[in-house]
Amino acid sequence: MIAAAALLALATGCGSGTDEPSGGSASTTSHPVKDTDITAEPGERFTLTVDQNASTREYWYLVDPGPDNTVLVSRGRDYASDSGDESVAGAGGKLTFTFEAKGKGTTRFTLLHCTFTTCQGNTSTLPPETTGPSATPTAGAASPSPAPERITYTVTVN
């Protein structure tokens, strides 16, 4: 709860004056995760929300190369458990990435989706060292695990 309040304060309190939208407050738009072509106005904030379940080693990351910071800035991520404030073993939740349009232009960024079969060595905040397939088990002639899902977004700020 404290982290969410701090993130909100950071997101609303950062601005150079000339980059602030007219009217004083930015609007926030929620986009479906598969909406990969996004158009925004300077000062507009938008979110992408994905399902995530740490108990099954399922995580999402904003990976390099990140967006051009003169066009789009990441305002962080916030996790909300499906079980509310009560901790329930195995419960999943929603991870929301927030971005703010800064200046005119077009930029791209990528979200990486890792599961226990696609990434190794990752945690909720630490992406895997490799974004390729996980290592093949030594028993038998099993094929390598699939590569993690990568979703690349193109954002145009008018």
DADAHU-V41244 format. One line per field, one symbol per residue. ss: DSSP state (h for helix, s for strand, l for the rest). phi: phi as a letter, one per 40 degrees, with the letter a starting at -180 (. if undefined). burial: b if it has 16 or more other ideal C-beta (glycine too) atoms within 10 Angstrom, else e. Layout:
# DADAHU-V41244
ss = ???
phi = ???
burial = ???
This chain:
# DADAHU-V41244
ss = lhhhhhhhhhhhhllllllllllllllsssslllllssssllllssssssssshhhlssssssllllllllsssssssssslllllllllllssssssssslllssssssssssllllllllllllllllllllllllllllllllllsssssssssl
phi = .cccccccccccccacgcccccggbccbbcbcccccbbbabdgcbabbbbcaaccbfbbbbcbcccccccbabcbhbbbbcccgcccbdgccabbbcbbbcbacibababbbbbbccbbbgbbcbbcccbbcccccdccgbccccccccbbbbbbbbc
burial = eeeeeeeeeebeeeeeeeeebeeeebeeeebeeeeeebebebbbbbebbbebbbeebbbbbbbeeebbeebbbebbbbeebeeeeeeeeeebbebbbbbbbbeeeebebbbbbbbeebbeebeeeebbeebebbeeeeeeeeeebeebeebebebebe
